[in-house]
Amino acid sequence: SSVDNYPANEVLRCIHVGLLCVQENAEERPTMASVVLMLSSETATMPQPKTPGFCLGRNPIETDSSSSKHDETFTVNQVTVTMLNAR
């Protein structure tokens, strides 16, 4: 159906802006005014995005695979993400 069809250039622009907003260095992220301009204008100049700030990975220190250890992930900023499980 036509609802599932999106202009490729608009989709790529949205992805590009999203990547600019999650760059590791906060000073390099665009302001909200810049985001609105980039999303509303097909001619707005957009810089190439750099490395995202929140890349999840496995904790390299955790080498024991026993079931008593919790499965943890962390970001490059060393923020621990804990998954809560109901009893």
All heavy atoms as an XYZ file, in Angstrom:
659
protein
N       0.838     -1.193      0.000
C       0.000      0.000      0.000
C       0.874      1.244      0.000
O       2.053      1.199      0.309
C      -0.939     -0.018      1.197
O      -0.224      0.221      2.383
N       0.286      2.380     -0.306
C       1.047      3.628     -0.381
C       1.500      4.111      0.991
O       2.410      4.905      1.099
C       0.212      4.710     -1.068
O      -0.945      4.984     -0.298
N       0.877      3.616      2.067
C       1.265      4.008      3.414
C       2.669      3.514      3.738
O       3.408      4.135      4.483
C       0.242      3.463      4.446
C       0.685      3.759      5.860
C      -1.130      4.042      4.184
N       3.065      2.387      3.150
C       4.370      1.796      3.430
C       5.497      2.395      2.596
O       6.646      2.024      2.767
C       4.319      0.283      3.197
C       3.354     -0.407      4.143
O       3.176      0.076      5.275
O       2.789     -1.424      3.739
N       5.192      3.295      1.690
C       6.215      3.891      0.832
C       6.629      5.258      1.375
O       5.783      6.119      1.604
C       5.682      4.058     -0.598
C       5.424      2.717     -1.240
O       6.163      1.769     -1.017
N       4.378      2.640     -2.034
N       7.940      5.420      1.592
C       8.469      6.683      2.084
C       9.572      7.137      1.145
O      10.360      6.319      0.669
C       9.047      6.520      3.492
C       8.039      6.016      4.491
C       7.968      4.673      4.829
C       7.149      6.892      5.089
C       7.043      4.209      5.744
C       6.215      6.443      6.003
C       6.164      5.098      6.327
O       5.243      4.651      7.222
N       9.665      8.439      0.883
C      10.755      8.929      0.029
C      12.113      8.622      0.674
O      12.342      8.982      1.835
C      10.507     10.432     -0.054
C       9.072     10.624      0.338
C       8.756      9.503      1.285
N      12.982      7.951     -0.050
C      14.283      7.531      0.483
C      15.093      8.710      1.005
O      15.738      8.608      2.056
C      15.075      6.785     -0.585
N      15.038      9.846      0.319
C      15.837     10.998      0.766
C      15.358     11.516      2.120
O      16.153     11.948      2.943
C      15.828     12.115     -0.282
C      14.437     12.660     -0.561
O      13.444     11.926     -0.511
N      14.354     13.939     -0.865
N      14.045     11.450      2.391
C      13.531     11.893      3.690
C      13.917     10.923      4.802
O      14.263     11.339      5.904
C      12.008     12.054      3.633
C      11.567     13.234      2.788
C      10.050     13.418      2.803
O       9.393     12.942      3.747
O       9.546     14.052      1.863
N      13.858      9.640      4.509
C      14.247      8.626      5.499
C      15.726      8.776      5.834
O      16.118      8.783      7.006
C      13.946      7.204      4.981
C      14.516      6.146      5.918
C      12.443      7.007      4.811
N      16.561      8.921      4.813
C      18.007      9.072      5.040
C      18.316     10.350      5.808
O      19.209     10.373      6.652
C      18.758      9.043      3.707
C      18.756      7.684      3.008
C      19.388      7.802      1.627
C      19.473      6.638      3.848
N      17.564     11.428      5.547
C      17.773     12.681      6.279
C      17.436     12.491      7.760
O      18.165     12.941      8.642
C      16.957     13.816      5.661
C      17.272     15.157      6.295
C      16.732     16.366      5.537
N      15.295     16.333      5.363
C      14.672     16.217      4.174
N      15.380     16.132      3.069
N      13.369     16.203      4.105
N      16.340     11.783      8.046
C      15.962     11.532      9.446
C      17.018     10.691     10.165
O      17.373     10.971     11.310
C      14.612     10.829      9.512
S      13.224     11.884      9.057
N      17.536      9.666      9.494
C      18.584      8.823     10.086
C      19.848      9.640     10.321
O      20.478      9.554     11.379
C      18.870      7.608      9.185
C      17.654      6.678      9.174
C      20.127      6.866      9.642
C      17.728      5.573      8.138
N      20.211     10.469      9.343
C      21.407     11.319      9.448
C      21.291     12.252     10.656
O      22.218     12.362     11.463
C      21.558     12.113      8.150
C      22.865     12.809      7.998
N      23.573     12.804      6.833
C      23.601     13.561      8.860
C      24.686     13.507      6.980
N      24.721     13.983      8.200
N      20.138     12.913     10.794
C      19.931     13.833     11.921
C      19.972     13.060     13.242
O      20.570     13.512     14.223
C      18.602     14.606     11.774
C      18.282     15.401     13.031
C      18.668     15.535     10.568
N      19.360     11.875     13.273
C      19.396     11.056     14.484
C      20.811     10.711     14.894
O      21.159     10.771     16.077
N      21.655     10.368     13.926
C      23.051     10.045     14.227
C      23.816     11.274     14.716
O      24.679     11.166     15.588
C      23.739      9.440     13.002
C      23.294      8.029     12.640
C      23.880      7.610     11.298
C      23.679      7.042     13.732
N      23.496     12.437     14.181
C      24.135     13.671     14.664
C      23.773     13.933     16.125
O      24.576     14.453     16.894
C      23.712     14.869     13.802
C      24.287     14.919     12.388
C      23.627     16.040     11.596
C      25.794     15.092     12.413
N      22.558     13.542     16.527
C      22.072     13.823     17.884
C      22.642     12.882     18.937
O      22.496     13.155     20.134
C      20.549     13.748     17.912
S      19.750     15.084     17.007
N      23.279     11.789     18.537
C      23.822     10.841     19.521
C      25.345     10.749     19.463
O      25.940      9.797     19.965
C      23.195      9.429     19.363
C      21.710      9.468     19.671
C      23.459      8.848     17.985
N      25.997     11.757     18.890
C      27.454     11.765     18.860
C      28.001     11.795     20.281
O      27.402     12.389     21.178
C      27.970     12.972     18.074
C      27.599     12.925     16.601
C      28.058     14.149     15.866
O      29.017     14.080     15.124
N      27.389     15.263     16.062
N      29.141     11.136     20.478
C      29.715     11.021     21.819
C      30.014     12.373     22.449
O      29.731     12.608     23.613
C      30.979     10.160     21.779
C      31.542      9.887     23.151
C      32.606      8.817     23.147
O      32.996      8.359     22.068
O      33.044      8.446     24.236
N      30.574     13.288     21.688
C      30.927     14.613     22.203
C      29.694     15.510     22.140
O      29.224     15.867     21.060
C      32.073     15.208     21.389
C      32.606     16.486     21.984
O      32.040     17.042     22.917
N      33.708     16.972     21.426
N      29.144     15.874     23.296
C      27.904     16.654     23.360
C      28.011     17.992     22.631
O      27.025     18.470     22.075
C      27.507     16.882     24.817
N      29.199     18.585     22.599
C      29.372     19.874     21.932
C      29.176     19.761     20.423
O      28.902     20.745     19.753
C      30.756     20.472     22.226
C      30.935     20.948     23.658
C      31.226     19.812     24.627
O      31.828     18.800     24.210
O      30.825     19.927     25.795
N      29.342     18.567     19.875
C      29.189     18.365     18.435
C      27.750     18.040     18.034
O      27.423     18.020     16.859
C      30.119     17.248     17.963
C      31.578     17.613     18.106
C      32.513     16.466     17.754
O      32.067     15.308     17.710
O      33.702     16.748     17.539
N      26.881     17.803     19.023
C      25.482     17.501     18.728
C      24.757     18.777     18.336
O      25.035     19.850     18.874
C      24.805     16.872     19.945
C      25.428     15.559     20.338
C      24.791     15.031     21.610
N      25.647     13.998     22.188
C      25.638     13.665     23.458
N      24.820     14.265     24.306
N      26.441     12.714     23.894
N      23.804     18.690     17.401
C      23.086     19.897     16.977
C      22.098     20.382     18.032
O      21.616     19.600     18.854
C      22.340     19.435     15.716
C      22.177     17.960     15.888
C      23.391     17.496     16.654
N      21.806     21.674     18.009
C      20.773     22.230     18.885
C      19.408     21.817     18.339
O      19.291     21.391     17.179
C      20.856     23.768     18.906
O      20.593     24.244     17.575
C      22.215     24.256     19.393
N      18.369     21.938     19.146
C      17.027     21.592     18.674
C      16.622     22.478     17.498
O      15.960     22.023     16.572
C      16.013     21.692     19.811
C      16.092     20.531     20.781
S      16.048     18.887     19.988
C      14.452     18.919     19.198
N      17.031     23.741     17.524
C      16.718     24.633     16.398
C      17.358     24.112     15.115
O      16.738     24.117     14.046
C      17.193     26.055     16.709
N      18.605     23.631     15.223
C      19.285     23.070     14.059
C      18.602     21.793     13.583
O      18.482     21.555     12.378
C      20.751     22.766     14.378
O      21.439     23.948     14.676
N      18.148     20.965     14.529
C      17.452     19.722     14.177
C      16.188     20.032     13.390
O      15.921     19.433     12.345
C      17.124     18.898     15.450
C      16.154     17.771     15.131
C      18.394     18.352     16.068
N      15.399     20.999     13.876
C      14.163     21.382     13.190
C      14.478     21.882     11.788
O      13.817     21.506     10.808
C      13.392     22.444     14.010
C      12.238     23.021     13.210
C      12.901     21.846     15.309
N      15.508     22.699     11.660
C      15.903     23.221     10.351
C      16.332     22.088      9.418
O      15.908     22.032      8.259
C      17.038     24.238     10.504
C      17.586     24.819      9.198
C      16.515     25.640      8.503
C      18.817     25.651      9.459
N      17.155     21.166      9.925
C      17.643     20.062      9.088
C      16.504     19.143      8.645
O      16.517     18.625      7.533
C      18.717     19.260      9.825
C      20.037     19.992      9.955
S      21.350     18.995     10.693
C      20.933     19.073     12.417
N      15.520     18.931      9.526
C      14.411     18.048      9.182
C      13.403     18.713      8.248
O      12.741     18.040      7.463
C      13.688     17.571     10.449
C      14.457     16.590     11.322
C      13.671     16.282     12.586
C      14.782     15.300     10.561
N      13.298     20.034      8.318
C      12.288     20.727      7.514
C      12.822     21.249      6.187
O      12.037     21.651      5.333
C      11.684     21.874      8.321
O      12.671     22.825      8.652
N      14.123     21.248      5.999
C      14.711     21.788      4.773
C      15.508     20.719      4.039
O      16.374     20.078      4.619
C      15.629     22.961      5.120
O      16.372     23.352      3.990
N      15.201     20.559      2.756
C      15.956     19.589      1.950
C      17.327     20.126      1.564
O      18.178     19.374      1.112
C      15.164     19.229      0.687
C      13.908     18.448      0.972
C      13.199     18.004     -0.286
O      13.855     17.921     -1.344
O      12.000     17.742     -0.208
N      17.539     21.418      1.727
C      18.806     22.021      1.309
C      19.726     22.355      2.475
O      20.809     22.889      2.274
C      18.542     23.303      0.492
O      17.815     24.227      1.306
C      17.763     22.996     -0.774
N      19.290     22.054      3.716
C      20.124     22.364      4.886
C      21.415     21.550      4.838
O      21.407     20.372      4.492
C      19.361     22.065      6.168
N      22.525     22.188      5.161
C      23.817     21.515      5.192
C      23.943     20.712      6.481
O      23.705     21.243      7.562
C      24.965     22.543      5.112
O      24.786     23.325      3.937
C      26.310     21.851      5.080
N      24.306     19.436      6.338
C      24.459     18.579      7.524
C      25.862     17.991      7.540
O      26.308     17.405      6.563
C      23.424     17.448      7.491
C      21.994     17.926      7.596
S      20.811     16.588      7.833
C      20.892     15.764      6.255
N      26.565     18.147      8.674
C      27.904     17.558      8.779
C      27.818     16.033      8.865
O      26.759     15.480      9.169
C      28.448     18.146     10.083
C      27.244     18.517     10.874
C      26.175     18.859      9.889
N      28.926     15.370      8.598
C      28.966     13.910      8.734
C      28.938     13.555     10.214
O      29.672     14.136     11.003
C      30.239     13.338      8.093
C      30.168     13.270      6.580
C      29.032     12.375      6.114
O      28.034     12.844      5.605
N      29.168     11.090      6.302
N      28.095     12.608     10.625
C      28.060     12.226     12.040
C      29.325     11.478     12.443
O      29.937     10.789     11.642
C      26.835     11.322     12.142
C      26.542     10.874     10.761
C      27.110     11.899      9.828
N      29.696     11.654     13.711
C      30.848     10.949     14.267
C      30.355      9.794     15.122
O      29.166      9.505     15.159
C      31.714     11.919     15.062
C      32.298     13.009     14.173
C      33.155     13.965     14.930
C      33.676     15.032     13.955
N      34.229     16.172     14.640
N      31.244      9.153     15.868
C      30.905      7.976     16.660
C      29.786      8.255     17.650
O      29.831      9.245     18.370
C      32.148      7.502     17.435
O      33.204      7.305     16.504
C      31.874      6.209     18.167
N      28.767      7.373     17.712
C      27.702      7.539     18.711
C      28.251      7.436     20.129
O      29.241      6.758     20.380
C      26.750      6.372     18.430
C      27.069      5.933     17.048
C      28.518      6.250     16.828
N      27.590      8.087     21.074
C      28.056      8.106     22.456
C      27.648      6.903     23.270
O      28.231      6.634     24.303
N      26.646      6.178     22.842
C      26.148      5.080     23.653
C      26.156      3.786     22.867
O      25.144      3.386     22.318
C      24.736      5.384     24.161
C      24.690      6.633     24.984
C      24.298      7.838     24.434
C      25.076      6.607     26.313
C      24.275      8.995     25.191
C      25.064      7.759     27.083
C      24.657      8.946     26.521
N      27.323      3.147     22.821
C      27.460      1.855     22.155
C      27.457      0.780     23.224
O      28.350      0.722     24.056
C      28.767      1.780     21.373
S      28.872      2.984     20.051
N      26.448     -0.063     23.223
C      26.373     -1.118     24.228
C      27.314     -2.253     23.876
O      27.480     -2.607     22.723
C      24.941     -1.660     24.334
C      23.925     -0.693     24.927
C      22.547     -1.333     24.909
C      24.298     -0.308     26.338
N      27.934     -2.844     24.900
C      28.823     -3.977     24.702
C      28.855     -4.825     25.949
O      28.307     -4.460     26.979
N      29.481     -5.964     25.890
C      29.601     -6.845     27.050
C      30.717     -6.358     27.955
O      31.712     -5.823     27.509
C      29.903     -8.276     26.598
C      28.750     -8.886     25.851
C      27.699     -9.348     26.825
N      26.523     -9.776     26.121
C      25.303     -9.674     26.585
N      25.088     -9.160     27.755
N      24.281    -10.083     25.894
N      30.547     -6.581     29.257
C      31.550     -6.190     30.238
C      32.752     -7.123     30.101
O      32.645     -8.306     30.378
C      30.951     -6.279     31.646
C      31.871     -5.684     32.691
O      33.073     -5.548     32.468
N      31.320     -5.342     33.831
N      33.921     -6.631     29.661
C      35.083     -7.502     29.441
C      35.674     -8.055     30.733
O      36.385     -9.046     30.712
C      36.083     -6.595     28.725
C      35.711     -5.204     29.147
C      34.220     -5.228     29.372
N      35.387     -7.443     31.876
C      35.935     -7.898     33.158
C      35.227     -9.170     33.611
O      35.795    -10.016     34.283
C      35.796     -6.787     34.224
C      36.577     -5.549     33.769
C      36.261     -7.251     35.589
C      36.311     -4.314     34.595
N      33.991     -9.324     33.212
C      33.162    -10.455     33.623
C      33.520    -11.685     32.789
O      33.063    -11.845     31.674
C      31.682    -10.094     33.419
C      30.722    -10.972     34.173
C      30.770    -10.743     35.675
O      30.721     -9.598     36.108
O      30.871    -11.740     36.398
N      34.364    -12.568     33.328
C      34.764    -13.762     32.579
C      34.172    -15.035     33.164
O      34.156    -16.063     32.515
C      36.302    -13.902     32.551
O      36.791    -13.902     33.894
C      36.933    -12.754     31.776
N      33.682    -14.990     34.403
C      33.098    -16.158     35.049
C      31.701    -16.380     34.473
O      30.867    -15.506     34.502
C      33.023    -15.929     36.562
C      32.582    -17.176     37.316
O      32.165    -18.162     36.675
O      32.676    -17.151     38.544
N      31.440    -17.571     33.953
C      30.156    -17.839     33.317
C      29.184    -18.559     34.251
O      28.221    -19.143     33.804
C      30.365    -18.661     32.043
O      30.963    -19.891     32.386
N      29.459    -18.562     35.556
C      28.563    -19.247     36.489
C      27.199    -18.565     36.509
O      27.076    -17.382     36.257
C      29.157    -19.282     37.898
O      29.125    -17.995     38.463
N      26.162    -19.330     36.843
C      24.796    -18.816     36.798
C      24.525    -17.786     37.887
O      23.532    -17.076     37.833
C      23.796    -19.974     36.919
O      24.007    -20.648     38.145
N      25.397    -17.681     38.894
C      25.176    -16.706     39.965
C      25.553    -15.291     39.527
O      25.185    -14.326     40.171
C      25.970    -17.089     41.218
O      27.352    -17.038     40.935
N      26.302    -15.180     38.438
C      26.711    -13.860     37.944
C      25.579    -13.250     37.131
O      24.903    -13.930     36.384
C      27.958    -13.975     37.045
C      29.183    -14.476     37.780
C      29.744    -13.407     38.658
C      31.020    -13.891     39.325
N      31.581    -12.910     40.205
N      25.383    -11.931     37.288
C      24.362    -11.230     36.516
C      24.935    -10.848     35.163
O      26.095    -10.488     35.038
C      23.895     -9.970     37.246
C      23.162    -10.274     38.513
N      21.910    -10.820     38.515
C      23.512    -10.121     39.808
C      21.513    -10.988     39.770
N      22.471    -10.570     40.573
N      24.073    -10.905     34.148
C      24.476    -10.505     32.803
C      24.367     -8.990     32.719
O      23.278     -8.434     32.811
C      23.554    -11.172     31.777
C      24.027    -10.944     30.362
O      25.219    -10.661     30.177
O      23.187    -11.053     29.442
N      25.499     -8.307     32.585
C      25.500     -6.851     32.562
C      26.032     -6.340     31.235
O      26.884     -6.964     30.612
C      26.379     -6.286     33.685
C      25.853     -6.548     35.074
C      26.749     -5.927     36.140
O      27.865     -5.504     35.800
O      26.309     -5.872     37.292
N      25.516     -5.197     30.817
C      26.071     -4.494     29.672
C      26.465     -3.109     30.149
O      26.025     -2.650     31.198
C      25.042     -4.373     28.525
O      23.886     -3.716     29.018
C      24.665     -5.742     27.979
N      27.319     -2.433     29.380
C      27.752     -1.103     29.760
C      27.943     -0.270     28.505
O      28.025     -0.788     27.402
C      29.056     -1.157     30.571
C      30.234     -1.608     29.760
C      31.107     -0.673     29.224
C      30.467     -2.953     29.508
C      32.181     -1.078     28.458
C      31.546     -3.358     28.747
C      32.407     -2.417     28.218
N      28.011      1.035     28.687
C      28.268      1.931     27.575
C      29.719      2.369     27.642
O      30.420      2.100     28.616
C      27.362      3.184     27.660
O      27.722      3.924     28.817
C      25.890      2.800     27.708
N      30.159      3.088     26.630
C      31.530      3.600     26.637
C      31.726      4.589     27.774
O      32.841      4.868     28.161
C      31.903      4.259     25.287
C      31.968      3.227     24.198
C      30.951      5.369     24.935
N      30.620      5.095     28.318
C      30.692      6.033     29.437
C      30.685      5.306     30.774
O      30.559      5.925     31.812
C      29.522      7.013     29.377
C      29.549      7.820     28.107
O      30.604      8.092     27.562
N      28.380      8.189     27.619
N      30.780      3.961     30.753
C      30.806      3.119     31.938
C      29.520      3.206     32.751
O      29.531      3.108     33.965
C      32.025      3.436     32.823
C      33.349      3.186     32.123
C      33.499      1.750     31.636
O      33.214      0.818     32.357
N      33.928      1.577     30.402
N      28.396      3.411     32.093
C      27.097      3.403     32.752
C      26.585      1.976     32.714
O      26.536      1.353     31.666
C      26.100      4.348     32.044
C      24.723      4.244     32.656
C      26.610      5.777     32.089
N      26.230      1.419     33.863
C      25.736      0.048     33.916
C      24.233      0.032     33.690
O      23.506      0.837     34.255
C      26.052     -0.591     35.282
O      27.469     -0.577     35.462
C      25.546     -2.026     35.356
N      23.788     -0.888     32.844
C      22.366     -1.064     32.577
C      21.941     -2.363     33.237
O      22.482     -3.424     32.928
C      22.087     -1.112     31.060
C      20.621     -1.352     30.796
C      22.589      0.139     30.387
N      21.010     -2.299     34.168
C      20.556     -3.483     34.885
C      19.163     -3.859     34.424
O      18.268     -3.023     34.401
C      20.536     -3.224     36.410
O      21.830     -2.804     36.813
C      20.132     -4.480     37.183
N      18.993     -5.110     34.042
C      17.692     -5.603     33.625
C      16.974     -6.150     34.867
O      17.497     -7.006     35.554
C      17.826     -6.704     32.575
C      18.543     -6.259     31.307
S      17.759     -4.850     30.492
C      16.255     -5.610     29.943
N      15.773     -5.624     35.125
C      14.994     -6.088     36.276
C      14.089     -7.223     35.844
O      13.416     -7.140     34.818
C      14.157     -4.934     36.832
C      14.944     -3.722     37.315
C      13.984     -2.634     37.788
C      15.886     -4.091     38.440
N      14.075     -8.299     36.630
C      13.222     -9.442     36.350
C      12.240     -9.639     37.496
O      12.629     -9.609     38.659
C      14.050    -10.719     36.169
C      14.947    -10.641     34.952
O      14.536    -10.148     33.909
N      16.180    -11.116     35.083
N      10.971     -9.848     37.163
C       9.949    -10.081     38.202
C      10.148    -11.451     38.803
O      10.639    -12.380     38.173
C       8.567     -9.978     37.589
N       9.780    -11.601     40.104
C       9.906    -12.899     40.763
C       8.672    -13.729     40.566
O       7.602    -13.308     40.416
C      10.145    -12.703     42.252
C      11.486    -12.065     42.505
C      11.715    -11.928     43.976
N      12.977    -11.218     44.170
C      13.633    -11.251     45.285
N      13.197    -11.957     46.303
N      14.747    -10.606     45.417
